[in-house]
Amino acid sequence: MIDLVKTPDSIRRTVRYIEWTLIVVYFLLFLLNRRDSNYYSQLIPTYANIIYLTFCLFLSFIFPINYPNWQRYIYIFLEITSIILARAFGANFEILLYLVLVKSCFLVNRKKVIIIAFVSGIFWNIALGLSLPDILKFQFKNINKILDELSDTNFVIIRIIINNTGVYLAASTFVILFSFVILAEQKSRQQAEELTKRVESLAANLERNRIAREIHDSLGHSLTTLDVQLELAQRLYEQDPIKAAKSLDIAKELSSQCLDEVRRSVQTMRQSNFNLSEALKTLAQKVERNQSFVVRVNVKLPHLPVQISHQLYCIVQEGFTNIQKHAESKLVTLNANKDSNGILLELRDDGRGFNINAHHTGFGLRGMQERVNILGGELTIKSYPEQGTKILVWIPV
């Protein structure tokens, strides 16, 4: 079954235009062939033609693709039944029957379409058999009128040309427009496949960026501190062995912490009972213990969804890492609170600052911006040389 929900609206319109064209052609042929010697001009076939074409026009405005299955089956049943009843009364709408079978391909699965076609063919021939005796009786009764008409060669030729032209017009319209439907569906399918490939490529890029960001944020912070401590121990090795030993102890602790980060990755931060306020205070204590600056923390946050807590934690962690690596700060302040508009987080240092308009390499600021974007928030960085840096994060909640 072709899912029209995913195909262009033009396909629905095309099917409707096919039906309207066939209705108009059949109506014109009905008018052009009205004469006393034609069975289809009699009272009952005339009513059958008019009633069916009107009913068919009404149904053409309904295409229950989004309706429940039982309503689709009723729709198909009404269309096929009306065509067969018209056939039983002498009205022949064979091409419209083919159109109904085409429409059923959009409404039910292939197996049911085959069953519908088989059953419809049986009842169509039964209806044809029921109408033939009356048609033949009428023709025998009016044989003289028919022979008189046949004697007029020009009239017969014109009538045959008109009827065949009408039938050709109806059939060719059906074939061409239905081919347009198939081509449009094929084009739509190709576009969907191309879009799928683009989405897969984008997803792969996003996943690579996510992995790089997680590695950078989880291990980068600890490895940066470890590097600082090892560098300090290296400098103090000969001058002050006691301080050097202390730096090595801190470095050992940090290396163990890195291993923990590898084992746990970010799992602990994504636990359902993860308390962001406590986690930020613990993080600040670790940073303050391993560095030469003081960290003041004023965090008053309620319990937040795990996704928001995880991203905010990583943003603050990255901010601390940047301060350790570049700021040469003496005092760092972390403020976080929630009001009616959302969460406001501020990380400020009194370090040497930097030019925010200059090109910056690395994942730090980029990773922070990506995390803020994930939460639909805003990131503002204010910094001037020798005047420190202030990072403001606002997240809607």
C-alpha positions as CSV (number, residue, x, y, z in Angstrom):
1,M,0.0,0.0,0.0
2,I,1.3,3.5,-0.9
3,D,1.1,5.8,2.1
4,L,-0.3,9.0,0.8
5,V,0.4,10.7,4.1
6,K,4.0,10.8,3.0
7,T,3.4,11.5,-0.7
8,P,2.8,15.0,-2.2
9,D,-0.7,16.4,-2.3
10,S,-0.3,16.6,-6.0
11,I,-0.9,12.9,-6.2
12,R,-4.3,13.2,-4.6
13,R,-5.2,16.0,-6.9
14,T,-4.1,14.0,-10.0
15,V,-6.2,11.0,-9.0
16,R,-9.2,13.4,-8.6
17,Y,-8.5,15.0,-11.9
18,I,-8.5,11.6,-13.6
19,E,-11.9,10.8,-12.1
20,W,-13.4,14.2,-13.1
21,T,-12.1,13.8,-16.7
22,L,-13.6,10.3,-17.0
23,I,-17.0,11.5,-15.6
24,V,-17.1,14.4,-18.1
25,V,-16.2,12.1,-21.1
26,Y,-18.8,9.5,-20.1
27,F,-21.4,12.2,-19.7
28,L,-20.6,13.7,-23.1
29,L,-20.8,10.3,-24.8
30,F,-24.1,9.7,-23.0
31,L,-25.5,12.9,-24.6
32,L,-24.0,12.3,-28.1
33,N,-25.5,8.7,-28.3
34,R,-29.0,9.6,-27.3
35,R,-31.4,8.3,-30.0
36,D,-34.4,6.0,-30.2
37,S,-32.4,3.1,-31.6
38,N,-29.9,3.1,-28.7
39,Y,-30.8,1.0,-25.6
40,Y,-28.8,3.3,-23.3
41,S,-31.2,6.1,-24.1
42,Q,-34.1,4.3,-22.5
43,L,-35.6,5.4,-19.2
44,I,-33.9,2.9,-16.8
45,P,-30.3,3.1,-18.4
46,T,-30.7,6.9,-18.5
47,Y,-31.5,7.0,-14.8
48,A,-28.7,4.6,-14.1
49,N,-26.2,6.8,-15.9
50,I,-27.2,10.0,-14.3
51,I,-27.5,8.6,-10.8
52,Y,-24.1,6.8,-11.0
53,L,-22.2,9.8,-12.5
54,T,-23.7,12.1,-9.8
55,F,-22.7,9.6,-7.1
56,C,-19.3,9.1,-8.6
57,L,-18.8,12.9,-8.7
58,F,-19.7,13.1,-5.0
59,L,-17.3,10.3,-4.0
60,S,-14.5,12.0,-6.0
61,F,-14.3,14.6,-3.3
62,I,-13.7,11.9,-0.6
63,F,-10.4,10.1,-0.4
64,P,-10.3,8.4,3.0
65,I,-6.6,7.8,3.2
66,N,-6.4,9.0,6.8
67,Y,-9.6,7.3,7.9
68,P,-9.9,4.0,9.8
69,N,-9.6,0.8,7.7
70,W,-13.3,0.0,8.0
71,Q,-14.2,3.3,6.4
72,R,-11.8,2.7,3.6
73,Y,-13.4,-0.7,2.9
74,I,-16.9,1.0,2.9
75,Y,-15.6,3.6,0.4
76,I,-14.3,1.0,-2.0
77,F,-17.4,-1.2,-1.6
78,L,-19.7,1.8,-2.4
79,E,-17.8,2.7,-5.6
80,I,-17.6,-0.8,-7.0
81,T,-21.1,-1.7,-6.0
82,S,-22.5,1.5,-7.8
83,I,-20.5,0.6,-11.0
84,I,-21.8,-3.0,-11.0
85,L,-25.4,-1.9,-10.4
86,A,-25.2,0.6,-13.2
87,R,-23.8,-2.2,-15.4
88,A,-26.7,-4.4,-14.5
89,F,-29.1,-1.7,-15.7
90,G,-27.1,-1.3,-19.0
91,A,-24.7,1.5,-18.2
92,N,-21.1,0.7,-19.0
93,F,-18.4,2.4,-16.9
94,E,-15.6,-0.1,-17.3
95,I,-12.7,2.4,-17.2
96,L,-14.1,3.9,-14.0
97,L,-13.9,0.4,-12.5
98,Y,-10.2,0.3,-13.3
99,L,-9.8,3.7,-11.6
100,V,-11.4,2.4,-8.4
101,L,-9.0,-0.5,-8.4
102,V,-6.2,2.0,-8.7
103,K,-7.5,4.0,-5.8
104,S,-7.8,0.9,-3.7
105,C,-4.0,0.5,-4.1
106,F,-3.7,3.7,-2.0
107,L,-6.2,2.5,0.6
108,V,-5.5,-1.2,1.3
109,N,-2.6,-3.6,1.0
110,R,-1.7,-5.5,-2.1
111,K,-3.3,-8.8,-1.1
112,K,-6.6,-7.2,-0.5
113,V,-6.4,-5.2,-3.8
114,I,-6.0,-8.6,-5.7
115,I,-9.0,-10.0,-3.9
116,I,-11.0,-6.9,-4.7
117,A,-10.1,-7.1,-8.3
118,F,-11.0,-10.8,-8.5
119,V,-14.3,-10.4,-6.8
120,S,-15.2,-7.3,-8.8
121,G,-14.5,-9.1,-12.1
122,I,-16.9,-11.9,-11.1
123,F,-19.7,-9.6,-10.2
124,W,-19.0,-7.3,-13.2
125,N,-19.5,-10.3,-15.6
126,I,-22.6,-11.4,-13.7
127,A,-24.1,-7.8,-14.0
128,L,-23.2,-7.9,-17.7
129,G,-25.0,-11.2,-18.2
130,L,-28.1,-9.8,-16.4
131,S,-28.2,-6.8,-18.7
132,L,-27.6,-8.6,-22.0
133,P,-31.1,-10.2,-22.4
134,D,-32.8,-6.8,-22.2
135,I,-30.2,-5.2,-24.6
136,L,-30.7,-7.9,-27.2
137,K,-34.5,-7.9,-26.8
138,F,-34.4,-4.1,-27.4
139,Q,-32.2,-4.4,-30.5
140,F,-34.4,-7.1,-32.0
141,K,-37.4,-5.0,-31.4
142,N,-35.8,-2.0,-33.1
143,I,-33.9,-3.9,-35.8
144,N,-35.5,-1.8,-38.5
145,K,-34.4,1.5,-37.0
146,I,-30.9,0.1,-36.5
147,L,-30.7,-1.1,-40.1
148,D,-31.9,2.3,-41.4
149,E,-29.2,4.0,-39.4
150,L,-26.6,1.6,-40.7
151,S,-27.6,2.4,-44.2
152,D,-26.5,6.0,-43.6
153,T,-22.8,5.4,-44.0
154,N,-21.7,8.9,-43.1
155,F,-23.8,8.8,-39.9
156,V,-22.3,5.4,-38.9
157,I,-18.7,6.6,-39.5
158,I,-19.2,9.8,-37.6
159,R,-20.8,8.0,-34.7
160,I,-18.0,5.4,-34.6
161,I,-15.3,8.1,-34.7
162,I,-17.0,10.1,-31.9
163,N,-17.4,7.0,-29.7
164,N,-13.9,5.8,-30.3
165,T,-12.5,9.2,-29.7
166,G,-14.3,9.5,-26.4
167,V,-13.2,6.1,-25.3
168,Y,-9.6,6.8,-26.4
169,L,-9.7,10.2,-24.6
170,A,-10.9,8.5,-21.4
171,A,-8.4,5.7,-21.6
172,S,-5.4,7.8,-22.6
173,T,-6.3,10.3,-19.8
174,F,-6.4,7.5,-17.3
175,V,-3.1,6.1,-18.5
176,I,-1.2,9.4,-18.7
177,L,-2.4,10.9,-15.4
178,F,-1.9,7.6,-13.6
179,S,1.6,7.5,-15.0
180,F,2.1,10.9,-13.6
181,V,0.9,9.6,-10.2
182,I,3.5,6.8,-10.4
183,L,6.3,9.2,-11.4
184,A,5.4,11.6,-8.7
185,E,5.4,8.8,-6.1
186,Q,8.7,7.6,-7.4
187,K,10.2,11.1,-7.3
188,S,8.8,11.5,-3.7
189,R,10.4,8.2,-2.7
190,Q,13.8,9.2,-4.2
191,Q,13.6,12.5,-2.3
192,A,12.8,10.7,0.9
193,E,15.8,8.3,0.3
194,E,18.1,11.3,-0.3
195,L,16.7,13.0,2.8
196,T,17.3,9.8,4.8
197,K,20.9,9.7,3.7
198,R,21.4,13.3,4.6
199,V,19.8,12.7,8.0
200,E,22.0,9.7,8.6
201,S,25.1,11.7,7.6
202,L,24.0,14.5,9.9
203,A,23.4,12.1,12.7
204,A,26.8,10.6,12.2
205,N,28.4,14.0,12.4
206,L,26.4,14.9,15.5
207,E,27.4,11.6,17.2
208,R,31.1,12.2,16.4
209,N,30.8,15.7,17.9
210,R,28.9,14.3,20.9
211,I,31.7,11.7,21.5
212,A,34.4,14.4,21.1
213,R,32.5,16.7,23.5
214,E,32.0,13.9,26.1
215,I,35.7,12.9,26.0
216,H,36.8,16.5,26.2
217,D,34.5,17.4,29.0
218,S,34.8,14.3,31.1
219,L,38.5,13.6,30.7
220,G,39.8,17.0,29.6
221,H,39.1,18.6,33.0
222,S,40.9,15.9,35.0
223,L,43.8,15.7,32.5
224,T,44.3,19.4,32.5
225,T,44.6,19.5,36.3
226,L,46.8,16.4,36.2
227,D,49.1,18.2,33.7
228,V,49.3,21.3,36.0
229,Q,50.3,19.2,39.0
230,L,52.9,17.2,37.1
231,E,54.4,20.4,35.8
232,L,54.5,21.8,39.3
233,A,56.1,18.6,40.7
234,Q,58.7,18.8,37.9
235,R,59.6,22.4,38.8
236,L,59.8,21.6,42.6
237,Y,61.6,18.3,42.3
238,E,65.0,19.8,43.3
239,Q,63.9,23.0,45.1
240,D,61.2,21.6,47.5
241,P,60.9,17.8,47.5
242,I,58.1,17.9,50.0
243,K,55.9,20.1,47.8
244,A,56.9,18.1,44.8
245,A,55.8,14.9,46.6
246,K,52.5,16.5,47.5
247,S,51.9,17.5,43.8
248,L,52.7,13.9,42.8
249,D,50.1,12.6,45.4
250,I,47.5,15.0,43.8
251,A,48.6,13.8,40.4
252,K,48.1,10.2,41.4
253,E,44.6,11.1,42.8
254,L,43.8,12.8,39.5
255,S,45.0,9.9,37.4
256,S,42.7,7.6,39.5
257,Q,39.9,10.1,38.8
258,C,40.6,9.9,35.1
259,L,40.2,6.1,35.2
260,D,36.9,6.6,37.1
261,E,35.7,8.9,34.4
262,V,36.6,6.4,31.7
263,R,34.7,3.6,33.6
264,R,31.7,5.7,34.5
265,S,31.8,8.1,31.6
266,V,28.9,10.4,32.4
267,Q,26.7,7.7,33.8
268,T,26.7,9.0,37.4
269,M,25.5,12.4,36.3
270,R,22.6,10.8,34.4
271,Q,21.2,8.9,37.4
272,S,17.6,9.8,38.3
273,N,18.6,11.0,41.7
274,F,21.4,13.2,40.5
275,N,21.6,16.4,42.5
276,L,23.0,19.2,40.4
277,S,23.5,21.6,43.2
278,E,25.5,19.2,45.3
279,A,27.5,18.0,42.3
280,L,28.5,21.6,41.4
281,K,29.6,22.2,45.0
282,T,31.7,19.0,45.0
283,L,33.2,20.0,41.6
284,A,34.1,23.5,42.9
285,Q,35.8,21.9,46.0
286,K,37.9,19.6,43.8
287,V,39.0,22.5,41.6
288,E,39.8,24.7,44.6
289,R,41.9,21.9,46.2
290,N,43.9,21.3,43.1
291,Q,44.5,25.0,42.1
292,S,45.8,28.2,43.6
293,F,42.5,30.2,43.3
294,V,39.5,30.4,45.6
295,V,36.0,29.3,44.4
296,R,32.9,30.9,45.9
297,V,29.8,29.0,45.2
298,N,26.2,30.2,45.5
299,V,24.0,27.5,43.9
300,K,20.3,27.2,44.7
301,L,18.8,24.9,42.1
302,P,15.7,22.6,42.5
303,H,15.7,19.1,41.2
304,L,15.9,19.3,37.4
305,P,15.5,16.8,34.6
306,V,18.5,14.6,34.1
307,Q,19.2,16.0,30.6
308,I,19.3,19.6,31.8
309,S,21.4,18.7,34.9
310,H,23.9,16.7,32.8
311,Q,24.4,19.5,30.3
312,L,24.7,22.3,32.9
313,Y,27.2,20.2,34.9
314,C,29.4,19.8,31.8
315,I,29.1,23.5,31.0
316,V,30.4,24.5,34.4
317,Q,33.1,21.8,34.3
318,E,34.3,23.2,31.0
319,G,34.3,26.7,32.4
320,F,36.5,25.6,35.3
321,T,38.8,23.9,32.9
322,N,39.2,27.0,30.8
323,I,40.0,29.1,33.9
324,Q,42.6,26.6,35.0
325,K,44.3,26.6,31.7
326,H,44.2,30.2,30.7
327,A,42.8,32.7,33.3
328,E,45.6,32.9,35.9
329,S,42.8,33.8,38.3
330,K,42.8,34.3,42.1
331,L,39.0,34.3,42.7
332,V,36.3,32.4,40.8
333,T,32.5,32.9,41.5
334,L,29.8,30.4,40.6
335,N,26.2,31.5,40.9
336,A,23.2,29.5,39.8
337,N,19.5,29.9,40.5
338,K,16.0,29.4,39.0
339,D,13.3,31.9,38.6
340,S,9.9,32.0,36.8
341,N,11.7,32.5,33.4
342,G,14.3,29.7,33.7
343,I,17.7,28.9,35.0
344,L,20.4,31.5,35.2
345,L,24.0,30.4,35.7
346,E,27.0,32.7,36.0
347,L,30.7,31.7,36.2
348,R,33.0,34.7,36.8
349,D,36.8,35.0,37.3
350,D,39.2,37.9,37.9
351,G,41.9,36.6,35.5
352,R,43.6,38.1,32.5
353,G,40.6,37.7,30.2
354,F,40.7,37.4,26.4
355,N,39.5,38.9,23.2
356,I,36.2,37.2,22.5
357,N,36.3,38.4,18.8
358,A,39.6,36.5,18.2
359,H,39.6,33.1,16.6
360,H,39.7,30.3,19.2
361,T,40.8,26.8,18.5
362,G,39.8,23.7,20.5
363,F,36.5,22.3,21.7
364,G,36.0,24.3,24.9
365,L,33.8,27.3,24.0
366,R,32.3,25.4,21.0
367,G,31.3,22.5,23.3
368,M,29.7,24.9,25.8
369,Q,27.7,26.6,23.0
370,E,26.5,23.2,21.6
371,R,25.3,22.1,25.0
372,V,23.4,25.4,25.5
373,N,21.9,25.0,22.0
374,I,20.7,21.4,23.0
375,L,18.8,23.0,25.9
376,G,17.4,25.8,23.7
377,G,19.1,28.4,25.9
378,E,21.4,31.4,25.4
379,L,25.2,31.7,26.1
380,T,26.8,35.1,26.7
381,I,30.5,35.6,27.2
382,K,31.9,38.9,28.4
383,S,35.6,39.3,28.7
384,Y,38.2,42.0,28.3
385,P,42.0,41.7,28.6
386,E,43.2,41.9,32.2
387,Q,39.6,42.4,33.4
388,G,38.5,38.8,33.8
389,T,35.8,36.8,32.2
390,K,32.1,36.3,32.9
391,I,30.1,33.4,31.4
392,L,26.3,33.7,31.5
393,V,24.0,30.8,30.7
394,W,20.2,31.1,30.5
395,I,18.1,27.9,30.1
396,P,14.3,28.0,29.7
397,V,12.5,25.6,32.0
